[in-house]
Amino acid sequence: MSVQPHAPFSCTYTPQLPELLQKLGCSLAVSTYQAGKIIFLSPKDENSIIQLPRTFNKPMGIALHPTKDKMAVATKDEVIVLANSQELATHYPKSPNKYDALYMPRATYHTAGLDLHDLHFGISNGQEKLYAVNTLFSCIVSLDDENSFTPYWSPPQINQLESIDACHLNGLALVNGIPKYATSFNQGNTPQSWRENITETGTLYDIEKNEVILNNLAMPHSPKIINDELYLLQSATGELVKVNTDNKTCELIYKFKGFVRGMAHYKDYLFVGLSKLRKNSSTFAKLPFANDAQEAGMVVIHLPTKSLVGKITYQASVDELYEIQVLSNKLRPNILNTLTPDYKGGLMTPNTTFWSKLDNV
């Protein structure tokens, strides 16, 4: 008897997870550049989860604005800013009264192919800024409507702006809206030098002090400030660690089985992404932990007790996750991309919204 293939984006999850999301009153936003999707996962009821995969061109970092109901998505050569309209959601022509949020594209930064990773809304001189990790040029940048990018900070060893992905700068954490911590795979300054000794040379930087905090991490990703403390993931060892920046040490919080990347914190819970390692990758496939990285999905940790309380495992379509964000107070959100004309009918003004006909699109 032949085995029937799994349906696209099919997944399994622990029974308590839908109830937890419903209790928390939130949905999850996940980026998977490998599948080319932003996926919204929401509790359909206390027993089941419903997904909404939406196509984006190699989505990576997802930024949520701290005070406004909008997000930004870093893609292959653009950063798309989207704003939520509950009114447009209610009257969405294809499914009226179905969604409690609808993220609509409102602006696009044409960055070209910078291999942008983490993305954050922040501030500079009292003005709103959108910061990104420009991995190709090994620097933290801000985005505006005049330049492809404006360099903000580079690691101390980077002495020239070049498109060589020298150290694989990837992670960024802000404090009070200002870039504070960054992660990379090493402290190299030559083209793709990070591929050597990839599990031993990961680096955490203090951007404000322009100095190295740690330099022996195992492929660090996803630095986060949680309750005024710094956490990050060591992807190559499957570890969640808390960093003491004063004495430059790490405390192991939780050990996962697999490649971890992407982390969101909400109330007492951490949502941590799991990825399969690419078997055709000359860098990752031969690494010692490759056999442990056989699942893609998400693990939910109760941070106060350091205990696992839920898990999602993808059976099809998704092998690699990059980012996870929590959409608070949203139990059935929707998002539109710019690849299909649907978004063109949704009009927003400061005082009202309209759905117009797309007869001429």
N, C-alpha and C positions, 0 to 999 in steps of 0.2 A: 504494500500500500504506500503510495506516495504521500509525502508530507506537504500539506498545504502551506504556502508562504503566509507570513503574518501580513495583515493589512498595514498600509503606510502609517507610520507614527504610532503604531500600537504599543502599549506599555502595560506593565503590571505594577501594582502598588499595594503597600500594606493596608489592611482594612481600616486602620485608625486614621489614615492620612486625610481622606475627604472630610471627616468630622473635625479634624484639627484645623484645616483651612477654613471651614465654615465657622468654627468657633472663633478663630482669629479675625474673620471677616475680610479675608484677603485672597488675591490671586497671585500667581507667579508669572513673571516674564523671563523667558530663557532665550539666549541667542545660541544658534548652532551654525557656524560658518560653513561647516562641512556639508550640511543639508541645505544651506541657504535659506534659513527660516528664523523668524522670531515666533516663538510659541507661547501662547497664553494658556496656563493651566488653572482651571477654576473648579470649585466644588459644585457639582451638579445637585447633589444632596448629601446626606450624611454617609452615603455608601459608595458614591461614585464621583469620578473626576472627568471633566470634559475639557477637550483641548481645542485650541484655535491656532493652527499653523499659518503664518502669513509669509509670503516670499519677500526676501530682501537679498541684495547682491552681497554675499559674504558678510553677514552681520557679525560684529564683534562686541565692542563695549556698548552698554546701555546706561545712559545717565538719567536720573530722576531729579527734577528740580526740587530743592528743599522746601519751597514755600508756594510755588505755582504748580498747577496740575498739568505738567507737561514733561515730556521725555525727549531724549536725543539718542539716535542710533548711529554708530560708526559702521559704515559699509566699505566696500572695496575701494571706492574713489569718491565717496560723498559722506557727509554727516547730515542726517535728516532730523529736523526738529519737528516734533508733533505735539499738539495741544489737545487736551480732552474736552469734549463737549457732551454733557449728559443730555442736553436737548436734542442734539443731532443723533445721539444713540437711541433715544426714545422713538424718534421718527425715521430711523434708518429705513429707506424704502424696501430693501431686500428682506428685512426682518424687524418690523416695528414692534416696540414694547418687549424686546428680547434682551437687550444689552443695557447695563447700567453705566457704561462708559464707552466712549469712542475716541480713540486717539487719531487725530487728523493731521496729515502733513501740512506744515505751515511755512517752513523755510528749509532751504538746502544750502549747505556749504560745499562748493566744488573743490575738494582738496587734492584730487588726483590720488594715485596709489601710494599712500604713505605707510601702509600696514598699521593703521591706527589700532591700538589695543584699548586700554581703559579710558573711560570718558567721564567727565564730571562737570556739573555746573558749579561755578565758584564766583569769586569776586576779585577785583583788582582796582585799587584806588576808589572804592565805593561803587564801582560799576560792575554789572553782571558780566561774567566771562564764561566761556565754554573751554575747558582745558582737556587736552588729550595727550596720550602717550604716543609719540611719533616714533615707532620702532625702527623704521627704515633709516631715519636720520639720528637715532639715539638721543632724543631730547623730549622734554615736556614742552608742549606748545599751547598757545591759545588760538582760537579761530575767530575770524571776523569777515566782513564783506569786502575787504580790500586785498587780502593776500591769501595764498594757499595755506599758509600757516605763519605764525609769529613765534620764533623760539623764545621760551621762557627760562629754561634751565637745562643744562647738560651735565652728566656725571663728570666728576673731576678729571678723569682720564681722557675724556673726549676733547681734543684740542682743535677740531675743525668740523664744520658742518658738511657731512658727506652722506650719500645714500648707500651705506654699506652694512647696515644692521650689525654694528660692531659688537654690541654686548647683549642684544636682545632685551632692551628695556621694555617692560610690559605693564607693570602695576603702578598704581598711583592712589594715594590716600590724601585727603584734604583735612585740614584743621581750621575751623572758623572760615571756611571758604577759600583758604589759601593752600596751594600744594605744599605738602609737608614731608611725605615719605614716598619713595619709589623703589621698585624692585627690578633687577636684571639678572641674567644668567651668569654674567662674569664681569670683570673690569677690563675687558679688552678694548683695543682701539684700532683693530685691523678688521678687514671684511669677514664677518661671520665667525669671529674668533671664539664665540660662545659655544660652538659645537664641540670643542675640546673639553674633556673632563666635565661634562655637562651636569653631572649629579653632585659635584663637589665645590663649585665656584660661585654659586648663586649669591647675590649681593643685595643688601638693604641699605638704602641711602637716607640720610637726613638732608632734605633739599634746602631747608632754611640755613643749616650750618655748613652745607656743601661738604659733607664728610660721610665716610662709610661707617655704618653701625655694625653690620655683620657681613662676612665675606665667604662663609663656608656652608651656605644653604643649598638645598637640593631642588633646583628649579623653582624658585619662589614665584608665587602668583597671588593676586587678589588681596593686597593689604587692606585692612579695614580698621577703623576706629570704632570700638564697641565699648560703651560705658567708660570713655576716656582712656581706654587702653588699646594698644596696637596688636592686632592679630594678623596672621597670614597663613597661606597654605604652602607646604613643601610638596610640590606635585610629584616629584620622583620617589618620595618615601611614603606618600599618602598621609601626611601629618598636618594636623591643625595645631599651630603653636601660638603662644602669647609671648610677645617680645618685651623684655625689660630694657628700655632704651637707655637707662642710666648706667647699668652695669654691662650692657650689651650681651645679654643671655636670652635663651629661649626656654619656655616651659611647654612641655608637651601637654596638649589638652585632649586630643583624641587621635587615635590611629585608625585610618581607613584602610581598606584593602583595594587599592587601585590608584589611578591617576586622578588627582583632585585639582579642580580649577573652577573658579566661579563661586562666589560666596555672598549671601545676603543675610542680614540680621533683622529680626522683627520680634519685638517684645522679648521673650525668653528663648527664642529659637533661632538656630542657624540652619540655613539651607545651603548645602554644599554640592557642587556638581561633580559627577564622575564621568570620565571619558575613556573610551577604548584607545589604545595606542595604535597608530597606523603601522600595519605590518609591512607596508611597502616603503616605510620611511627609513632612509639610511642612517638617520640620527637616533630615532626612538626605538626601532624594532629590535636592536641588539642590546638594549639596556637591560640591566639585571632584573628590573621590576616589570618588564614587558609582559610576562606571563600572568602577573596579578591584575593587569589593566584590561580586563575582558568584559567589563560592563559599562554601559553609558546610562546615565540617569541622574538621580539626586538622592542625597541622604539628608535627613532632618535630625538635628541634634538639639536636645534640651540643654542649653548651656549651663544653667546653674548646677545641674546634676551630672553633666558630661555624659548623658545617656542617649542612645539612639532611640528615636520615637517614630520614625517612618522612613520609607524608601520608595523611590520610583525607578523602575528599570525598563528601558526601551528595548523592544523586541525587533523593531524594524526602523529604518530611515535615519535614525540618529546614532552616530558613533562618537561625536565630539561636542562638548558644550564649552562655551567660553564664559558667558556672563549669566548671572541670576539677579533679578531684582524682585522685590515684593511690592505689589500694587495694593496698598492699604485701602480699606473701605470699598473694595470693588469685588463683587462676586461673579460678575459675568462681563468682563471688559472685551472690547473689540479694538482692532487697529487696522488701518488702511495703509497700503503702500502707494508708491507713485508709479508702479509698473502697470496698473490697470486704471481705467478712467473713473472708477467709482468715486474717488475722493474729490473729483472736480465738481461734483454736484453739491458738496457740503460747504456752505458758506457761513462764515462766522463774523459778526460785528461785535463791538463792545456791549451792545444791548440786546441783540437777538440773533437768531440763526435761521437759515433757509436751506431747504433741499430744492435745487433747481433741476430741470430736466436736461438731459444730455443728448438731445436730438442731433446736435451738430458736432458731437465728439466722435 
